[in-house]
Amino acid sequence: MTRLLDRFGYGLAALRGDELRDAVRASEGRTLLAEVVAPAAPLQAGTANAELAAAFGADLVCLNLADPSADGVLVAGLELLDPPPRGFHGLARLLGRPVGLNLEPALESVPDEHRATEPNARAAADGGAAFVVVTANPGRGATVADLAAAVETVRRSAPDLVCLAGKMHHAGAEEPIGVGVAEALLEADAHGVLVPLPGTVPGVSEDAARSVTTRVRAAGGLAVGAVGTSQEGADVTTIRQLAVTAKRVGVDVHHLGDAGLGGVAAPENLYAYGVAVRGVRHTWNRMARGVRGSWRG
């Protein structure tokens, strides 16, 4: 298995299913996932926030508040490209990165287009999404049981999508964060489980987070360390501390949320986090070889 660290351009963007999961696992805790609010205005005019995230070292790009049934441009800032990238496949091809999306439990608080329903999961897969993160935005009132039910729907409807699941924060329904969360989501057949990093959600200790990652990895799943409390916009020193803590906890994927600056993590924090967990060698390679996304010889 070729590590995700060693994949670039089309060879990276085209990863799907077990091949994507195994490439992440083989990278030994050096995969960086950036979340981007799809409809948010670009930080830089004419450059999409997803492009910024990729340019500053993200290995995977996850769209929040994206409509999986949309067949056009998924993120603001790319409308004037000729031709514009269409759907998840087109965006992945442009970025040279696998692209996925968040889906949420089918609750009244969640708009229809963002729910983890059978039509939405199938539309995401048909549109070229590589993965789905079953989670909940702030204030939704979603429980772990709600997430587990959503995972079952996604896995049944789109079995080829890598399915990661869990909370980055309490999402309006405070529950203990521990092994019980991992058990419920693994039983629902999630490929991976999110755990808030120690230092983000109050009360999550290193021991508690490590118990989750140990259980998930023992089951063959991916452990995803999440920063989803707007600290993706904190100072660089804090970001580095979170990154090294995540390594001690034992995560496979490092998630940085979308609330740092206007719909994306602060680009300098993506860079600092990447250097902390994989050094300049792999970070600079990822950044420099991003142009290979447009090349297939």
Secondary structure in CASP SS format (residue, H / E / C, confidence):
PFRMAT SS
TARGET T0000
AUTHOR 0000-0000-0000
METHOD secondary structure of the structure
MODEL  1
M C 1.00
T C 1.00
R C 1.00
L H 1.00
L H 1.00
D H 1.00
R C 1.00
F C 1.00
G H 1.00
Y H 1.00
G H 1.00
L H 1.00
A H 1.00
A C 1.00
L C 1.00
R C 1.00
G H 1.00
D H 1.00
E H 1.00
L H 1.00
R H 1.00
D H 1.00
A H 1.00
V H 1.00
R H 1.00
A H 1.00
S C 1.00
E C 1.00
G C 1.00
R C 1.00
T E 1.00
L E 1.00
L E 1.00
A E 1.00
E E 1.00
V E 1.00
V E 1.00
A C 1.00
P C 1.00
A C 1.00
A C 1.00
P C 1.00
L C 1.00
Q E 1.00
A C 1.00
G C 1.00
T E 1.00
A C 1.00
N H 1.00
A H 1.00
E H 1.00
L H 1.00
A H 1.00
A H 1.00
A H 1.00
F C 1.00
G C 1.00
A C 1.00
D C 1.00
L E 1.00
V E 1.00
C E 1.00
L E 1.00
N E 1.00
L C 1.00
A C 1.00
D C 1.00
P C 1.00
S C 1.00
A C 1.00
D C 1.00
G C 1.00
V C 1.00
L C 1.00
V C 1.00
A C 1.00
G C 1.00
L C 1.00
E C 1.00
L C 1.00
L C 1.00
D C 1.00
P C 1.00
P C 1.00
P C 1.00
R C 1.00
G H 1.00
F H 1.00
H H 1.00
G H 1.00
L H 1.00
A H 1.00
R H 1.00
L H 1.00
L H 1.00
G C 1.00
R C 1.00
P C 1.00
V E 1.00
G E 1.00
L E 1.00
N E 1.00
L E 1.00
E E 1.00
P C 1.00
A C 1.00
L C 1.00
E C 1.00
S C 1.00
V C 1.00
P C 1.00
D H 1.00
E H 1.00
H H 1.00
R E 1.00
A C 1.00
T C 1.00
E H 1.00
P H 1.00
N H 1.00
A H 1.00
R H 1.00
A H 1.00
A H 1.00
A H 1.00
D H 1.00
G C 1.00
G C 1.00
A C 1.00
A C 1.00
F E 1.00
V E 1.00
V E 1.00
V E 1.00
T C 1.00
A C 1.00
N C 1.00
P C 1.00
G C 1.00
R C 1.00
G C 1.00
A C 1.00
T C 1.00
V H 1.00
A H 1.00
D H 1.00
L H 1.00
A H 1.00
A H 1.00
A H 1.00
V H 1.00
E H 1.00
T H 1.00
V H 1.00
R H 1.00
R H 1.00
S H 1.00
A C 1.00
P C 1.00
D C 1.00
L C 1.00
V E 1.00
C E 1.00
L E 1.00
A E 1.00
G C 1.00
K C 1.00
M C 1.00
H C 1.00
H C 1.00
A C 1.00
G C 1.00
A C 1.00
E C 1.00
E C 1.00
P C 1.00
I C 1.00
G C 1.00
V H 1.00
G H 1.00
V H 1.00
A H 1.00
E H 1.00
A H 1.00
L H 1.00
L H 1.00
E H 1.00
A C 1.00
D C 1.00
A C 1.00
H C 1.00
G E 1.00
V E 1.00
L E 1.00
V E 1.00
P E 1.00
L C 1.00
P C 1.00
G C 1.00
T C 1.00
V C 1.00
P C 1.00
G C 1.00
V C 1.00
S C 1.00
E H 1.00
D H 1.00
A H 1.00
A H 1.00
R H 1.00
S H 1.00
V H 1.00
T H 1.00
T H 1.00
R H 1.00
V H 1.00
R H 1.00
A H 1.00
A C 1.00
G C 1.00
G C 1.00
L E 1.00
A E 1.00
V E 1.00
G E 1.00
A E 1.00
V E 1.00
G C 1.00
T C 1.00
S C 1.00
Q H 1.00
E H 1.00
G H 1.00
A C 1.00
D C 1.00
V H 1.00
T H 1.00
T H 1.00
I H 1.00
R H 1.00
Q H 1.00
L H 1.00
A H 1.00
V H 1.00
T H 1.00
A H 1.00
K H 1.00
R H 1.00
V H 1.00
G C 1.00
V C 1.00
D C 1.00
V E 1.00
H E 1.00
H E 1.00
L E 1.00
G C 1.00
D C 1.00
A C 1.00
G C 1.00
L E 1.00
G C 1.00
G C 1.00
V E 1.00
A C 1.00
A C 1.00
P H 1.00
E H 1.00
N H 1.00
L H 1.00
Y H 1.00
A H 1.00
Y H 1.00
G H 1.00
V H 1.00
A H 1.00
V H 1.00
R H 1.00
G H 1.00
V H 1.00
R H 1.00
H H 1.00
T H 1.00
W H 1.00
N H 1.00
R H 1.00
M H 1.00
A H 1.00
R H 1.00
G H 1.00
V H 1.00
R H 1.00
G H 1.00
S H 1.00
W C 1.00
R C 1.00
G C 1.00
END
